[in-house]
Amino acid sequence: MKVRSSVFASFILIFEVIGIGLFLRGFFPVPVKSSLSSKNKLSDLPAEPLTGGFPNSSRLPQPLFKRVVIMLVDALREDFVLGPSGRMFMPYTRHLVERGPSLSFVAKARAPTVTMPRIKALTTGSIPGFIDVVMNLNSPALLEDNLIWQAKTAGKRIVFYGDDTWVRLFPKHFMEHDGTTSFFVSDYTEVDNNVTRHLESTLKRDDWDILILHYLGLDHIGHISGPHSSLVQPKLLEMDDILKKIHSALIPKEVEGSLPYLLVLCGDHGMSETGSHGGSSEPEVNTPLVLISPAFKRKVGMEQPGVVEQVDLTPTLALGLGLPISQNSVGRIIPGVLEETSLRDQLRFLHLNGHQLSCLLKDSMPGYEKEAGFEQYRVAEKAHGSWMKLYLEGNTSEVLTNMGKKVLKQYLEALAAMSSALSKQLGKYDMYSMIAGMVFVFQLLLVLLLAMPEALSGAASVDIPVSSALLSLPFYLLCLLLASVHVLVCTSAESSCYFCSLSWGLVFVAVAFSSAMFCILVSMATRRLPLGPKIHGKPPLTSSGSEWSLSELDVLLLAGTVGHTLSLAASSFVEEEHQTWYFLLNTLCLAVFQDVCRKYFREQSGSGDDEEHILPSKDCHPAAYPKAEIYSEKWLALATPPFTLLCCRLLRSLNQTGVQWAHLPDVGHWLNSSEHKTVLSLLAAFCLLLIYFLVQRRCSWVSKVALALGLLGVYSYRAAVGNVSFPWQHSGRNTSKGTVEARFVYVFVLGILFTGTKDLLRSQIITADAKLKSRGLWEIYSGLVLLVSLLFRAHNLPVLCCCLLIQTLMAQFIWKKLHYDAAQTTIMHYWFGQAFFYFQGNSNNIATIDISVGFVGLESYVEAPAVFLTALSTYAGPLLWACHLVCYLSSVTHRSPVAVSHGCYCLALLRSVPAAAYIVLVTVLRYHLFIWSVFSPKLLYESMHLLLTAGVCLFFNTMEQNAGTS
């Protein structure tokens, strides 16, 4: 079966996306959970340890607190409260930390530092899986054992106000609730006012036991303008006033002889230096935990805060309220909370915590008996029983006290060791699903590689032996073999496998597909071997050209692509991947400059007529180009590579990215400071003008007008939100969300896209007009540029400007004049796209994703457009260069008709090789120290990039079809 190269490449990518999806499902482990589906109950709690003939006591200690208020401030960094600026940002809270009855800690959150996984961690005590980053957008109900369920079952009345993620996770658990959307980051005022408006009336009532408040405003400010914004201090002062109001309302409710209250101030995660979160840097994982209660001793001065895990709050609150600890909790009770209780109660609390951790250890680790923590717990439990015997006998000597303190220490060491062992395990990899996905991807990659001579031939078509593979005996034997392996694995697997949970229909399709791909692979490989023609009775398969010869540029492009793929095996190269692309891009510019010099100087020794014949486009007569114009083109061609190098060097200074130097100040920070607003305004205006002149050249007059008005709307939007200003605009003017201005731009974006699509359809259906098709493509491209200019922050507009400028110069004076083929041009576009991804300020850290762009022009959170806009803004660099490649290969008149097919195939190969190699690397390195902080986020980026490339290749395929019909 013969298919065009573009169709072949598109289908390979689509199936690779499915294979990667299966791999991801197996790689991102299900968190450590008990094998029991039931939840812990008070009746299941163990008896108090006792040695000797006395009957065991099932006594439970009295709860420590009657009423709990949890004030969770989203993205509250530790230094905002406990750092040097704490006295200025939150003076009342800081006074309680230094002089009040309180305990203060630095609570360590685990990556991913995203809201929904952190709420899960706070309520279940478990460490959520990394895939919860994706689930963060649409949180399903939480079914596993958790603190909220335990409290509701025990008859506790719970009231909640704030982030509606809680309402989605715990439906029907709250006596009263009012949720606010957490994703509309442009709003940082109303989102908190909607919480505070209920506070006064609720605090006056006595019909609740637990009050949970989740404030989102600080997180939204971080996303909009970062942790050093002028908006941060007023917001923190507002939070401080709210905490003061709650504390003042709780104090009069204290009754002599009754249980005290507990006020908890915490954050779900921190905030990076750019204002985002999701990664594992210190500012993102360090959050404050302040416990305020008359049950604690008054402080006499500022003490060094202790360090605890964020999940330690779960068992602390559970035991403090007299509830069972959640089954899957890996946390340990915070010892400071127990200091004022009796020694017997302290030991009993620690025993209950240890029993829960030891049960989880038994369920999740086959060799649990060899764990040091489990052994320590057993020793401590025996010592506890001996202490209890002496205690019940009425022994009151100092020996008993010292023995009790020793048992206490043993328990604490055992809890720390068991918690650490469970935390390190994180989860169980689904190796069967991972291997199945990996096999699919590698089969497809090998087929893609074996098809290279045909795909890049003059015919640009690939002969896939589908029928011979499906009708061969090995195909059916392989199906039987793989089905048997599947049954064997699924019946013998100790833990559940996702691939085993699929229906037999889907499994049969997967088995048949893998078997067919293997047969096709063998068939295509034998055709490449010298023995192949004899077996098939056909002449050997060769490309239409005689032999492939590699130029110096080809060697560089090949070595750079392979070298980059190999570099992904090192965590430092993944963290600082932008440095690899900057180096490759600089080397490419020097190689292109060498080609330009060779063309215009080494070939100058030939006849002048020959030089004049090479310089103009092939469809133009040489006489149409005056001598002066030819020389000016020569010098512009010579200037293009150095100019590109200069642009790249300037863009590197615009946004610091990566990990090692991300904290250093850059030009972007300088431009965004309030004192340089005028400079940013002038720069933005200049960039928008330059964008217009670079893009409008190939558009119809209607699209030119729409583009001009749209870019004016972009500047108006940035002025409305306060990034830039008009000359007549007062500095004290209040900012808005810019919703009207953004929607004004969207209208023109849709208009330009509609005009371009209409021209494309006309060129394909009504008239075979190549010029009309070319204009339609460039109009679609200009609409995309307008949309990206709206989404980019004001200081990033030079990135878009340089992108368009380099594309224009390279297309006019390099790719066309030096006659680079489609494969070379595609690889160059890919390299530029990767470099511009990092020029935007992106990295392989989830924290650099700017989710605020997903709400440009929206009044409320709407999932589909928010996800689309965020993805478009994040991958704007690669997408713009890929779309430019389609336009360039489709519109250049002297190109061969198969150039688009060649470009599509090369782009698919460029994405498939690193994606396939990377899933092998993360499988091998799955127990690496940085697997969750470095390699896993990169895997998500690679997967998303592969999905977007599949979409681009489908667009390539449409253009190829268009070319074929015209």
Order of alpha helices (4+ residues) and beta strands (2+ residues): beta-alpha-beta-beta-alpha-alpha-alpha-beta-alpha-alpha-alpha-beta-alpha-beta-alpha-alpha-beta-alpha-alpha-beta-alpha-beta-beta-alpha-alpha-alpha-alpha-beta-alpha-alpha-beta-alpha-alpha-alpha-alpha-alpha-alpha-alpha-alpha-alpha-alpha-alpha-alpha-alpha-alpha-alpha-alpha-alpha-alpha-alpha-alpha-alpha
